[in-house]
Amino acid sequence: MSSVTRREVLGGAALLGVGALAGHAFASPSRLKKPGFRFAHLTDLHIKGHQCGQSVRRAFRHAVDRPHRPDLIVTGGDLVYDAMYGNERCVDRQWRHVSRAFHAERSVPIEHILGNHDIWGIDRDKSQTKGNEPLYGKKWAMQVLNMPQTYRSFDRGGWHFVLLDDVQALPEQKTYEARLDEAQFQWLGNDLASLKSTTPVIVLSHVPILGASVFFPPQTSQDSSKWALPFSMMHGDAHRIVELFARHPNVKLCLSGHTHLIDKVEYKGVTYLCNGAVSGNWWNGPFQGFPPGYSMIDLFPDGTFSSEFQDYRLAPEIA
């Protein structure tokens, strides 16, 4: 078996990026069929002020102002710029801007999942929290977004949607990990087992369960002999989730954000898509060549799908 050099790996990754930017249209075989259900996946909004909120509204308008509009919008987490380190006044301001942005968009139902930046006080020193505040942790986001539960499932368009809560705070270490706690993993197994084998399943998480782009953000280090991938960049429990999916072949598609990059991984019959970021390089243009945007997903009744990246900057600005 021939060895693969580090240059060849990086070169292949660069080709993936160029291909994604050239259209980022990922599809299973029946892409040309009339879709049964369309939704927009907008992740990593990172709203911190009025201008960010207006740009997010612009992305919404780009998604819904079209002849074949989506039936649903799903946000992929990291709605606020950063609650991990912000104090109460700063975080309150950010969530107010989030509320204004979403209040203006009521024409399409919206579902949310949480990201690491939505969790208040992961670093208690910088956020000036003690851990016993009424809105500490995920409670603030849940209140603003009217979320009774942080993970849940529902049926739409002949598909079963699973929305995960995959960011586990580690305030003692001032960081977090991507994984499911034991109760949620058991719930996921029971939820999948309750379905008919013919019902296609889509799973959404903030952090990639599996991904290729996870090897390229600054948080991922490498030396001459190995990659060092922290559990904050990809699921630390990916092995058992992948094996769970293998026992349920009707799991077809997994979507994530977090890296602000775009990739596609196919493994054991499941397609894993990382769908970039509405905020791009945290509102400083493209990130590593990937522009700010979102993905439009078409789900077909036979379990096939298509996904196409959308650069919303082509839409008119919001007044």
Beta strands, then each sheet from edge to edge (+ up, - down):
strand 1: 25-27
strand 2: 37-42
strand 3: 72-75
strand 4: 110-112
strand 5: 152-156
strand 6: 159-163
strand 7: 167-170
strand 8: 175-178
strand 9: 201-204
strand 10: 221-222
strand 11: 227-228
strand 12: 251-256
strand 13: 262-267
strand 14: 270-275
strand 15: 294-299
strand 16: 305-310
sheet 1: 1+ 16- 15+ 2- 3- 4-
sheet 2: 5+ 6- 9- 12- 14- 13+
sheet 3: 7+ 8-
sheet 4: 10+ 11-
end
